[in-house]
Each structure stands twice: as C-alpha cells, then as structure tokens.
Amino acid sequence: MNFQAIIDSLPKLLSGTVLTLELVGISLLIGLLLALPMALMRVARSPLVRMLPYGFIFFFRGTPLLVQIFMIYYGASQFEWVRESALWPILREPYWCAIIAFALNTGAYTAEILRGAIQAVPPGEIEAARAIGMSLPLAYRRIILPQAVRIGLPAYGNEIILMIKGSALASTITLLDLTGMARTLIARNYLPVEMFLAAGLIYLAMTLVLTQVFKVLERRLGRHLRPHTG
C-alpha cells in the first residue's frame, strides 16, 4: 500500500470533491422545486390530478440512474430539432446533462417522500385547521408542510446520501468529479487500490458529516414532540 501516493493525490481528489458537492447541491435544489408540486398533486382529492405526475415518478424511480444519464447525454443529440433548439448549448454539456439527470431522479424520489410525509400528518389537525376557518393553502403552509418536513426529514437525509454516492456516475460522461478524478489519477500512476480507497474515504467522510447534521436537525425539529420528564 503506497500511502505517500494517497497523500499526494488528496489535492486532486478534493478538487473533484468540490465538483461532486456542486453537482449534488444544484440537483437537490432543482429536485426539491420539482418535488413539492408533484407531491401536492399526488395527495390531491381529484384522481386525475393524482395521476398526472405518476408516470414521471414511476419512470425515474423505476429505471437506473446510469440509464437516465446516458439517455439525456447521448440521446438528446440524436434529434435534429434538439440540436437546433435553444436548449442545445445546455444539453451538449456533460455538466448540465448530469445535473438534469440527477435533478429529475431526486425530484421523483423526493416527491414520494413528501407525499408519504404529508399523508402521515394526523387528519384531525387538518380538520381542526379547516374548522377554525383556515383555507387549504394556509393550512398547508402553517400546519401540514411544517409537520411533513419533520416527518420526512430522515428519509430525505437518506436520499441526499444516496445522491452523493450516485453522483459517482457523472464520471461516465467525462466529468472529473471525485470518482472521475480518481480514475484519471489511476491512468497516470497505476495505483487503483490506493486511489479508490482514498476516494472511498472521502465519500465516507461526507456521509458521516451529513448523518450527524441530520441527526441534529431531527433532534431540534422534534424537540417539542418528546415527552417532558421531571
């Protein structure tokens, strides 16, 4: 085991880590913006409204993330109307293709997390809000969504961790994220075990930090739900 090679590779691997966090952060933000309206549609009273986002969610949860990345990166260029459209400057860049794929994927999963969390809010609290004259949008803003966030937080934390690990697939479309940088270093120094071990430890460190952050958030948001003693 060449530990000196691991130490020497850290600056390059950390630069790849920055790109990994950038890809994941932007994708999570876009995915959350997509997920909220889809989750609200999934809990609507109208069966037609509930079914509208179903196909999108089913597709992106039911197919591998790698396939989704390839379909966007390689598939979009197969259509002449795409190449001639205003979207082509975005769709020809691997950076944006990765973000689009990650955002659509996490949006589908987050929508189902939010749907389950909203449905887990006690119906009595919603009925009480309506009984005192709250409109449904106001009830959602003040009662339903704040509770749904607390309920869905553990599952969403897991989704973020899965996204960080899944972001390694960005390296398959030439991006030098953490995994892509490790593969580049391996091509130069022929030390696959050392480079992937170092990359794996960085992924592990990110996972541990996120796990602790979400534990703190869960304790703070659920503080008033714990029984008082003494």
N, C-alpha and C positions, 0 to 999 in steps of 0.2 A: 504493500500500500504506500503510494507516494503522497505523503501528507504535505510536502512542500508544494507539489503541483496543485493541491486543493487550495492552499493559501494563496498561491499566485493567481488562481482562477477567480477568486472572490470578487475583485473589482468588475470583471466582465459579467459574472453571474448576477451581481447586484444591479448592473445596468439593465440586464434582462428582466430582473425582478420589477424594476420601475415600469417597464412596458407591460408586464403582466398585470400589475396593480392598476395601471391606466386603462387597459382593455376591460378588466373586470369592473372597475368603478363606473366607467361610462355606460357599459352594458347593463349594469344593475340599475342605474338611474333611469335609462330608457325603458328597461323591462318593467320597472315599478310603475312608470307612467302608463304603460300599456296594460298592466295587470289590473289596476284599480277599476277602470271602466268595464273590463271584461268580467271581473268578479261581481260587480254590481249587476251586470246583465245576467250572470249565472244565478243570482238569487232573486231575480225579478219574479213577479207573480205571473206574467204572461209566458206561456210555454214557448211561443215564437221568439220572444226576446231571449229567453234562456238558451235556446238552441243556436242563436246567431254566432256566438264565439266558440261553440262546441267543436266545430271542425278544425279551427285553428289550434285550439288547445290539444285536441286528440292527435293531430299530426305532429306537433312539436314535442309532445311528451312521448309519442309512440315511435319516433324514429331516432336513430343515433345522432348525436351532435356532430360527429365527423361527416356524416352524410349531408347534414344541413349546411355545413361549411362548404363542402365541395359543390353542392347544388347552387349555392349563391356565387361562389368564386369562379367555378368553371362553367356552371350552367348559364349564368346571365349573359356571358359573352357569345353564346350560341345563337342569340336572337338579334337580328339586324336592327330591329326597332329599338332594342335596348342600347345598342352601340351608338345609335343616332340620337338618343334621348339626352335630356339634361342630366339624367342620373348616371350616365356612363363615367364621368370623371370620378364619381364615388365608387361605383361598382367595379371599376378596373383596379382599384387599390386594395391590396390584401388587408391592410389595416382596417378599412371601413367594412370590408366583407366580413371580417372576423367579428367586429362589433355588432353588425346587423344580425349575424347568426347567433351570437351569444345573447343579444337583447331579446330576440324573438323566442329563443329557447327558455331563458329565465323568465320572460314575461308569461309564458304558458304555465310554467310550474308555480310562479308566484300568484297567478290568478286563482289557481286551485287552492293554494294555501290560504289566501284571503277569503275565498268562498267558504271554506270549511270553518275559518275563524269567525266570520260573520254569522254563519248558521249556528255556531256554538254560543253566541250571546243569548242569555236567557230570554225567552219570548215575553215573560212578564215585565221585564224592564222596558221593552219596546212598547208594549201595550200601555204601560204607565205613562210613558212619554207622550203617546198619542192622546191619552185620556186628559192630560193637562193642556192640550191644545198645540203641542209641537207638530210642525209639519214634518213629513218624512225626511226631506233633506236636512232639516235642523236636527232631527233625532239621529240621523246618521253621523252628522258632524260632532255632536256633543256626547252621544251615548254609544252608538253601535261601533263606529270606527275606532274610537279610543280603546274600547274593550277588545275589539278584534285584533288590534295591534299587540296588546298584551298576550292574547291567546296564541296568536300566530308567530310570535317572536322566536321561540325555539326552532320551529320548522323553517323559518326564514333564515335563521343563522346557519342551519344545516345547508340550505340552498346556496348561500354565499360561499361556504366552504367547498361545496361540490363545484361551484362555478370556478373557483380558484384552481382546483385540480383539473377541471375540464379545460381550462384555458391553455393547458399544455398542447392542445390540438391546434392552436394557432401556428405552431411551428411547422405544420404540414403545408401551409401556404406561404412559406418563406419568411415569416415574421421571426425576428430574433427576440422572442420573449425568453423567459427563464429556461425553458426546455430547448428552444431553438438555439440559444447561446451555448448551452451545454453540448448540443450536437455539433456546433461549429468548433468548439474547443476540442472535442474528441477527434474531429477531422484533422486537427493540427498536431495534437500531442499523443494520440492513440492511447488514451487512458480512459476508457469508457466507465470503468467501475468508479474511479475517483470522481469523475465529472458528474455522473448521475447520482452518486452518493452526496456530493456537495449540493446539487440541485434539490435532491430529495429532502435534505436537512433544512434548506431554505423554505420549501413548501411546508414542511412540518412546523417550522417556527411561525410562519404566517397563520397556520391552522390553530396553533396553541394560543397565539395572541387574540385571534378572533373568538375562540372559545371562551377565553376569560372575559373579553369585552361583553359578549352576550350574556354571560353569567351575571355580570354586574348589572347590566340593563334589566335582566329578568328580576333580580332582587329589588331593584329600585322601583320598577313599574308595578311589581306585585306586592310591594311593602304593605299597602293598606288591606290586602286580602289575607295576610297572615293573621292567625288568632293572637290576641293580646294575652300576655301572661303576667301574673303578679297582681 
